[in-house]
Amino acid sequence: MSANRCFGEGDALYAAYHDTEWGRPVTTEAGLFERLSLEAFQSGLSWRTVLAKRPRFREAFRGFEPDAVARFGRAEVARLLGDAGIIRNRAKIDATIANARAVVGLREREEDLATVIWAHRPAAGSPAPRSFADVPAITPESRALAATLKGHGLRFVGPTTAYALMQAAGLVNDHLAACFVRDEVATEQERAGRAYLKR
């Protein structure tokens, strides 16, 4: 690990993800649905594996547009199970389609995925982690988020997956204290958090 990069040193794909995406706020429906879906596919695997397959995932799942994925039927499931470019796990594929339908259902009830997720942003004030030993896998907020998402009909959203989503989508800033993007990420998160407090 570099003295000023949390992870990804020596790996261009992973370093770019660290520098430009991880921890930066995601507020669009498709963006959040993508991250939620990929975190579910990552369960039991390395995130680096998922990251390498992400371009194909985006093609296979129609850009993670919930309306498009919600219309997937048996033919699309068969297509996905035969696609070596993604992670071919039937339960996770089925869950992604069910989750797309749940996201569409939120909208039909005049709710939205971004507001549901960002309502679980923790209060500011946690000290910056000095190493990843200081970073939790589960928090009270991630337990609450998982319960809320499950209550809306989403699957594969346990507290650990929910916390990984919170990290990836910028609800929490787990860049290490010495990381060169930590302050920049904090500023972006604060701006996004203020926008949701006004809602």
ZISULUR-V395582 format. One record per pair of residues at least 6 apart in sequence whose ideal C-beta (glycine too) atoms are under 8 Angstrom apart, sorted by the first residue. I is the first residue (numbers start at 1). J is the second residue. If there is no record, write none. Layout:
i	j
I	J
I	J
//
This chain:
i	j
1	7
1	9
2	9
3	178
4	178
4	179
4	180
5	15
5	18
5	19
5	179
5	180
6	18
6	22
6	132
6	175
6	176
6	179
7	14
7	18
8	14
8	15
8	16
8	17
8	18
8	19
9	15
11	48
13	48
13	51
13	52
14	48
14	51
17	51
18	181
19	181
21	168
22	167
22	168
22	175
23	167
23	168
23	170
23	172
23	173
23	174
23	175
23	181
23	185
23	189
24	170
24	185
24	188
24	189
25	169
25	170
25	171
25	188
25	189
25	191
25	192
26	32
26	35
26	168
26	169
26	170
27	114
27	118
27	192
27	195
27	196
28	114
29	66
29	103
29	107
29	112
29	113
29	114
30	63
30	64
30	65
30	66
31	64
31	169
32	113
32	114
32	117
32	165
32	169
33	64
33	66
33	69
33	99
33	100
33	103
33	113
34	57
34	58
34	61
34	64
35	165
35	168
35	169
36	99
36	149
36	154
36	157
36	161
36	165
37	57
37	61
37	64
37	96
37	99
38	50
38	54
38	57
39	161
39	164
39	165
39	168
40	92
40	95
40	96
40	99
40	155
40	156
40	157
40	161
41	50
41	57
41	86
41	87
41	89
41	92
41	96
42	49
42	50
42	164
43	92
43	156
43	161
45	87
49	87
50	57
50	87
53	85
53	86
53	87
56	83
56	85
56	86
57	64
57	85
57	86
58	64
59	85
60	79
60	80
60	83
60	85
60	86
61	68
61	69
61	96
62	68
62	69
66	100
66	103
66	104
66	113
67	100
67	104
68	100
69	96
69	97
69	100
70	97
70	100
70	101
70	103
70	104
72	80
72	97
72	100
76	97
77	90
77	93
77	94
77	97
80	86
80	88
80	93
81	88
81	90
81	93
82	88
91	156
92	156
94	155
95	155
95	156
98	153
98	154
98	155
99	153
99	154
99	155
99	156
99	157
101	153
102	152
102	153
102	154
103	113
103	154
105	152
105	153
106	112
106	113
106	116
106	152
114	196
115	196
115	199
116	148
116	149
116	152
117	145
117	149
117	165
117	166
117	169
117	171
118	171
118	192
118	193
118	196
119	148
119	196
120	141
120	142
120	144
120	145
120	148
120	162
120	166
120	171
121	141
121	166
121	171
121	172
121	193
121	196
122	139
122	141
122	171
122	172
124	190
124	193
126	172
127	177
128	173
128	175
128	176
128	177
128	182
129	135
129	174
129	176
129	177
130	176
130	177
130	178
131	176
132	176
135	174
136	163
137	160
137	163
138	159
138	160
138	163
139	159
139	163
139	166
139	172
141	166
141	171
142	159
142	160
142	162
142	163
142	166
143	159
143	162
145	157
145	159
145	162
145	165
145	166
146	157
146	158
146	159
146	161
146	162
149	157
149	162
150	157
157	165
163	172
165	171
166	172
167	174
170	185
170	188
170	189
170	192
171	189
173	182
173	185
173	186
173	189
175	181
175	182
175	185
176	182
//
